[in-house]
Amino acid sequence: MQEREKTAPETKSSPTETTSVKKENQAENASNQDLSAEELAQVQKLKQRDTEVKAHEQAHLSAAGGIATSGASFSYQRGPNGQRYAIGGEVQIDTSAVAGDPAATLRKADMIKRAALAPASPSSQDFKVASQAMSMAAKAQADLLKMSQENTDPANEKESRGSLFDQET
């Protein structure tokens, strides 16, 4: 009785939602009963892949924050039981530099890299995006160094401060 009271508030669904979920589960169980052992194994693999793909893309979304330009989109495969399973996915992110602001570009490159490598098992495309982010960060670092050197260049200091010898009398 206490367990039921604990779980009841957590499962907030209307009677029609509960009925439709039950019907879906019954339909899936009924269709799974008609499957061969090989087909049941294929369904199990597809379910596992579906879970992995969705977790992978959610990791990208969570780490991307404000640079995500879309939600996750998935490609699906229909299993022998008639159900659709996600077998691939992607999250679009903004990978452009911040114009005129190398410090902001450096921060953004770090976010891009973290988003690309967020999943437990990054894909080859994820590694490619992370590599491009590291290149973007290196360029931003070089731009920051150049700006810093220009601001502390003795030639620039002389011009901005002037000199007693440069004054006209």
PATI-208944 format. One record per residue: residue in one letter; x, y, z of N, C-alpha, C in turn. Coordinates in steps of 0.2 Angstrom, whole numbers, plus 2048, in hexadecimal, padded with zeros to 3 digits. Layout:
N
AXYZXYZXYZ ...
This chain:
169
M8047FA800800800800804806800 Q80A80680480E80C80481280D7FE E8148087FB8178087F481280B7EF R80C8097EF80880C7EA8078137EB E8068157F280581C7F380B8207F1 K81181D7F18178217EF8188217E7 T81681C7E481681C7DC8108207D9 A80B8207DC8058247D980682B7D8 P80982F7DC80A8367DA80F8377D4 E8148327D48198337CF8168327C8 T81182E7C780F82C7C18088307C0 K8098367BD80483B7BC80183A7B5 S7FC8367B47F98357AD7F28357AE S7EF8377A87E78377A87E58307A7 P7DF82E7A87DD8277A77DD82679F T7DC82B79B7DD8297947E4828792 E7E982C7957F082A7947F2823796 T7F082279C7F181B79F7EE81679A T7E88177987E58127937E981178D S7EB81778A7EF8167847F6813784 V7F981478A7FF81178B7FE80A78C K7F98087907F88017917F67FD78A K7F28017867F17FE77F7F77FD77B E7FC80277B8028027778067FC77A N8067FB78180A7F67838077EF782 Q8007EF7827FD7E87807FE7E7779 A7FE7EC7747FF7EB76D8067E976C E80B7EC76F8127EA76F8137E3771 N8107E17778117DA77980D7D5775 A8077D77728047D276D8087D1767 S80B7D776480F7D675E8157D3760 N8187D376681E7D076881D7C8768 Q8177C676A8157BF76B8157BC764 D8147BF75F8147BC75881B7BC755 L8207BE7598277BF75682B7B8757 S82F7B77538347B17548397B4759 A83D7AF75B8437B17608487B575D E8497B475684E7B975384B7C0752 E8447C17518417C77508417CA757 L8407C675D83F7C97638467CC765 A84C7C87638527CB7648547D1761 Q8517D275B8527D875784E7DE75A V8487DC75D8457E27608487E4766 Q84B7DF76A84F7E17708557E576E K8597E476985E7E876685C7EF764 L8567EF7618547F675F8527FA765 K84F7F776A84D7FA7708537FD773 Q8587F977485F7FB777862801773 R86280076C86580676886180C769 D85A80C76985681176A857815770 T85881177685A81477C86181877C E86681477986D81777886D81E774 V86981E76E86982376A86682976D K86082877185D82E77486183077A A86482C77E86982F78386F833780 H87183077B87783377787583B775 E86F83B77286D84276F86B846775 Q86884477B86784878086D84A784 A87284678487984978787B84F783 H87B84F77C87D85477887885A77A L87285977A86D85F77C86F862782 S87085E78787186078E87786478E A87C86278B88386678B88386C787 A87F86C78187F87177D87C87877F G87787778387487D786872882780 G87488878187188D77C87488D775 I87988877487C88876D878883769 A87387F76C86F87A76886A87E764 T86A87D75E86588075985F87C758 S85F87675A85987275985986D75F G85386976085386476485685E760 A85685876385885276085385075B S85684D75585284A75085584374F F85083F74E85283874D850834747 S85482F74585282B73F850824742 Y84B82273F84781C74284881673E Q84781074184680A73E840806741 R83C80373D83680073F8387F8740 G8377F67468397EF7488347EA746 P8357E47478317DF74482A7DF748 N82A7E274E8237E375181F7E974F G8227ED74A81E7F27488207F974B Q8247F97518257FF75482B802751 R82C80975283180D74F83780E755 Y83D80D75384380D758848812755 A84A81775984F81C757856818756 I85981975085F81574F86581A74D G86382174D86882674C86582D74E G86983274F86683875186C83E750 E86984475186E84975186B84F754 V86F85475786D85A75A87185F756 Q86E86475387186A75087386F755 I87A87175487C87675988087C754 D88088275788388775488B887755 T88F88674F89688575089A88B74D S89689074C89989674989D89A74F A8A289E74D8A68A27518A28A8753 V8A48AB7598A08B175B8A48B7758 A8A18BA7538A58C074F8A78C5753 G8AE8C77528B18CC7568B28CB75D D8B18C57608B28C47678B68BD768 P8BD8BD7688C08B77688BF8B376F A8BE8B77748BD8B477B8B68B177B A8B18B37788AB8B07788AB8AA773 T8AF8AB76E8B08A57698B389F76D L8B88A17718BC89C7758B789877A R8B389C77D8AE8997828A989477E K8A78977788A28937748A588D771 A8AB88D76F8AF88776D8AF882772 D8B08847798B087F77E8A987C77F M8A488077E89D87D77F89C878779 I89E87A77389D87576E8A186F76F K8A786F7718AB8697738A8865778 R8A586877D8A286478389C861780 A89886577C89286277989385C775 A89885D77189A85776C89C851770 L8A08527758A384C77989E84A77F A89884D78089484B786892844786 P89084178188E83A781893835784 A89183078789582B78A89A828784 S89782777E89B82477989A829773 P89E82E77289E83376C89F82F766 S89B83176189C82F75A8A2832756 S8A382F7508A983274C8A783974B Q8A083B74989E84274889F84674E D89E84375489F84775A8A684975B F8AA8457598B284675A8B484B755 K8B184B74F8B285074A8B085774C V8AA85774F8A885E7518AC860757 A8AE85C75B8B385E7618B986075E S8BC85D7598C285F7568C2866753 Q8BC86774F8BB86E74C8BA873752 A8B78717578B787675D8BE878760 M8C28737608C98747628CD87975E S8CC8787578CF87C7528CC883753 M8C68847548C388B7558C588E75B A8C688A7618C988C7678D088F766 A8D488B7628DB88D7618DC89375D K8D78947588D789B7558D58A0759 A8D089F75D8CE8A47628D48A6767 Q8D78A17698DD8A276E8E28A776A A8E48A57648E98A97608E68B075F D8E08B175E8DD8B875D8DD8BC764 L8DC8B87698DD8BB7708E48BE771 L8E88B97708F08BB7718F28C176D K8F08C17668F18C67628EE8CD764 M8E88CC7678E58D37698E98D5770 S8EB8D07748EF8D277A8F58D5778 Q8F98D27738FF8D57718FE8DC76E E8F98DD76A8F88E37678F78E976D N8F38E77728F28EB7778F88ED77C T8FD8E877C9038EA7809098EB77C D9088EC77590E8ED7719118F4773 P9188F477491B8FB77691A900771 A9198FE76A918903765911907766 N90C90376890690576990590A76F E90990877490990B77A90C912779 K91191377591591977491091E771 E90C91B76C90791F76890292276D S8FF91D7718FA91F7758FC92477B R90292377E90492778390892E781 G90B92D77B90E93377891593377C S91993877A92093977C92294077D L92694278192894978292C94B77C F92F94677993394877392F94976D D92994676D92494676792094C767 Q92095076C91C95676D91F95C768 E91B96076591D96576291D96B766 T92297076592397576A92297C766 
